[in-house]
């Protein structure tokens, strides 16, 4: 007679097939069972025809990868534990000692830190280019350049580059171009079809996306994705992904799957409230400059209008202000501290509005000529009522910047 403990572990019951519900099932596994040794040997982890090991995919992660491909217009996807891990996956797949990567000077800071740290230590050089000047990118591409990063809009300062022009330069020079698409999120514009109607489609080679932001939507999940259309390029990324042992938790994948159906609605709500607040801030004398791509005098507005308004449209939920230098850094910090609905914290895309003051001089090669001099503060607008957020800003101004 089999012991009860053994029977509980090797129980023979199998639920009937055919169950369907609004949410995907959550499959947690490291070990995956095979019906035979022959079956184990015949399965291939590099595609989605079967399952081999939890790190290589489960029904939950396969479903998320496929839906993300639909969101961004790609064909293949790998998932990473964070947006930065997704960026690192790209760099470690495509670069080796002696190669060079070009990064926009207004890129996501940790991408630059990766280049200045680990990549430099491995003999991979980097250069920063002016994303608002395509000729600067073209001049810096050399025979050693293997990867160019682009970002739209730029991190913190939200300049919007002529993305199509940057991509055309990379294509002409035969250099792989990767987009940090966290801001656009697959909704503001199509990374694999940048000029609607153009044949063949003008496309980035790789789209890296911090799912931590809008796809998650809750401020409680860390995850990233790397999406491609080219099968060979995808396999290079996937092999590095395997060798690094990158994986995501099933419950985190479930959380993103659950949030995806409402993503477009949330993105639009963030966008609408942000435009309202940015326009209000333009009228406040304490702010020398308000940075938001949809504002006519914001750097790169015309490029945003061409790519996003004439495409799918959208402008995310971020805007920044440059506070008049007559206010000290301590006063600017006090302004942030005086906010009650805007909480102090990194990231964005969740329901709670956030604020962070930045030392821009330490983040750029030089102070951009299109930016006023002063203290820069970035706001990430959540899902609170815009009128309440505006009142919060007005109160903090009256307390700290008088």
Secondary structure as UniProt FT lines:
FT   HELIX           4..9
FT   HELIX           37..42
FT   TURN            45..46
FT   HELIX           54..56
FT   HELIX           59..72
FT   STRAND          76..80
FT   HELIX           83..94
FT   TURN            97..98
FT   STRAND          100..104
FT   TURN            105..106
FT   HELIX           109..114
FT   HELIX           115..119
FT   HELIX           120..121
FT   TURN            122..123
FT   STRAND          125..129
FT   TURN            131..132
FT   HELIX           134..140
FT   TURN            143..144
FT   STRAND          145..151
FT   TURN            155..157
FT   HELIX           163..173
FT   STRAND          176..180
FT   TURN            182..187
FT   TURN            191..192
FT   TURN            196..197
FT   STRAND          206..210
FT   TURN            211..216
FT   STRAND          224..228
FT   HELIX           231..244
FT   HELIX           250..260
FT   TURN            261..262
FT   HELIX           263..282
FT   TURN            285..286
FT   STRAND          287..291
FT   TURN            293..294
FT   TURN            296..297
FT   TURN            299..300
FT   HELIX           301..304
FT   HELIX           305..309
FT   TURN            310..312
FT   TURN            316..317
FT   STRAND          318..324
FT   TURN            325..326
FT   HELIX           329..338
FT   STRAND          343..344
FT   STRAND          354..358
FT   HELIX           360..362
FT   TURN            369..370
FT   STRAND          374..380
FT   HELIX           386..400
//
